[in-house]
Amino acid sequence: MIAALAIIACGSIKADEGMWMLPLLQKMNGKAMKNLGCEITPQQIYNINDTSLKDAIVQFGGGCTGEIISSEGLLVTNHHCGYSNIQKLSSVEHDYLKDGYWAMNRSEELPCEGLTVTFLERMEDVTAVLDKAEAKARKAAKGAEDIEDIAMKAREDALNGIIKGMEQDYPHCTVTHTTFYNENMDYVIVYKIYRDVRFVGAPPSSIGKFGADTDNWMWPRHTGDFSMFRVYADKDNNPADYSPENVPLKAKNHLKISLQGVEEGDFTMIMGYPGRTTRFQTSPELKSQIELNDIRIAARTIRQDVMLEDMLADPKVKIQYASKYSSSSNEWKKWQGMKLAFRKLNIIGRAEKEEAEFTEWVNSNSKLKERYGDALKALETAVEGGREANAAFTKAFESVYRIELTNFGLTLNILTSRQLRAGKDTLEALKSAYEIIAPQYADYSVETDRKVAKAMMKYYRENAEPENYLKDLPEDFATMDIDAFVDNLFDNSAFCTAESLKAAIEEKGTGIFDDPACRTGMSIYREALGAQILASESEAGLAAARKLYTEGLLKWRKGEPSYPDANFTMRLTYGTVKGYEPQDAIIYKHYTTLDGVMEKEDPDNWEFVVPEKLKDLWEAEDFGRYARPDGKMPTCFLSNNDITGGNSGSPVLNARGELIGLAFDGNWESMSSDVMFEPDLQRCINVDIRYVLFIVDKFGGAKWLIDEMDIVE
């Protein structure tokens, strides 16, 4: 029933709002997209029987999007998406973050251990099949005490049968089950995951991360946020682990690249893997979200300040902690903007108004009231029931749980226990656990961690409830000298280096668990786990209430456009190139140019240093075929496409499905967008593909990559 509600074709769909499911484009969006200026059909975007645009779009790693831009597996994504892999490949001698890197032939492309690229093969709605299996089982088991278990077992059996069949039909693929609309719809999704991905090139961070934290989430923007990789396959074009014998992927499809540029009002669409939105959340959930974000912001502010001080003082630490700091600060700043947007845009008040209107609709009909009358109250009760436990867990997780030394100790304990349960002997289990932990020391500064540990323990003691203080320590956490305790911890632990840990394991065996890092790590773990268990007890009731409330919302809004929350499945959003007015008397145009980079330059501020070669190219106006008609070099542009985290690196496509840019950010004024879309304010910030190609060609000197692409003048 819900499936039917979700696929009603509507005539008044907002072009700018919505993260639309690809299999439903024809029914829900075909007419609206055409009216807005799209020149290709939904079948050319998503087709399981023929090549389509979706075959050129990938999930990059675990949390970004990328796109294939040549027939030989060349891939482009954001610089910040490739950041952690570039960092792992860097050293003080070869700092690819600071200096950039460009492979000048295939042999110079650098393998990225652990990096994967995922292609979507197909999505299939199985809701009706599973509902039918469940209903049949319920009918047969009517009156049985365990009818719920029987019904769920029938549903699981039906799902497993579908998955098994798909696995046979799609060799070398992974088949997953994913729910939508808060578990009201079920899809089976087939993916092909490639495991040999190599770093091809990226500009220096002074281009790829220009503006850093100051400009993050802001417009105007002048960041060349891109990096390039290549997907490799075995001789049969199938996924394979890294091997020198592997060859570049023979891509099923790749994107053409347009140099025609953008003008305000031009049609745009973005395909990618948006991570998580919560647009079905209720006001109690939103209030809880802000409360927990306040905890996260406070703890991360302290930790990031410690990390940044050491990063700016030591080039080695800067490389080691670059990815850790970047990933932490990105969310940290977003949460601050979210709180401001909630207040300015009255997000919670608007949610309360909608809930009141929903309640009025429910009360208008006895059957509706019987079905949905308690849904909102159940949600509120579940949120309140988990409030204290969620706060306790967040305080621990964002502070003391982030101490790396004690996390090493905790991880060794947990992994060893797991290996012992699997039947390995003690020494073998310890060594196996060590092999998993040891690589992390490459990105570890023990003295930085010592400072973080002192700061985080002080934060935790000042903010946690006394009943959640760390227990089983040699001293009373409430009164101990934290600086002295931490110094003693670090001075007497074998976990400070990989070498000392390995030696201690060989010497002490299970005696390693008496190490102060293990004991303290387990104490932190017990407090965090205890709070997490209490929080999860309310989560089951919350999930059930969410499912029921969402079902009611879909009935209430029957005939209106509906798309499910983002959940890292491929979606499409469409709109236009468009500027905006953030406040009275301020108008932002839709694009920026390289002139703005030079205007922002500050050689005394690491966030705004400009490479000399880039300045030389700008002064000479040596932009080649990548300049705007007015001779300026474009850098970024705005569109009103609906995006969120996970869309980073997504292709921005024109009306013909040609690549015109890469999505890389949202704007500060709409930081509440994961909860509620703001058409007047919400914008997607994109790096212009002409700037990308200019940097590759003129700045990087990697014209061989340009020659590989399919470029439309």
Protein Blocks (a to p, Z undefined) as FASTA:
>chain_A
ZZmmmmcccfkbcfkgccddfklmmmmmmmmmmmnopabdfklmpcckbccfklmpcceh
jlbccddfbfnopacddfklmmmmmmmmpcfklcfklnopadfbfklpccdehiacdddf
bdcdfklmmmmmmmmmmmmmgoiaklmmmmmmmmmmmmmmmmmmmmmmmghiacddddee
hhiaccdddddddfbdcdfbdcdfklmmgoilmlgopacdfbdcdcdddddddfkopacd
ddfkbccdddfbdcdddfkbpaehiacddddjdfbdcfkbcfklmmmmmmmmmmmmmmmm
mmmmmmmmmmmmpmklmmmmmmmmmmmmmmmmmmmmmmmmmmmnommmmmmmmmmmmmmm
mmmpmklmmmmmmmmmmmmmmmmmmmmmmmmmmmmmmmmmmpmklmmmmmmmmmmmmmmm
nopafklmmmmmmmmmmmmmmmccfklmmmmmmmmmmmmmmmmcfklpcehiabdfklmc
fklmmmmmmmmccklpmklmmmmmmmnmmmlmmpmklmmmmmmmmmmmmmmmmmmmmmmm
mmmmmmmmmmmmmmmmgoiacddddehiacddddddddddfbghiacdfbdcfklmmmmp
cfkbmklcccfklmmmmmnopnbjmbcfkopacfbdcdfbdcdehjgopacddfkopafb
dcfbdcfklmmmmmoccfklmccddddfklmmmmmmmmnopmmlmmmpccdZZ
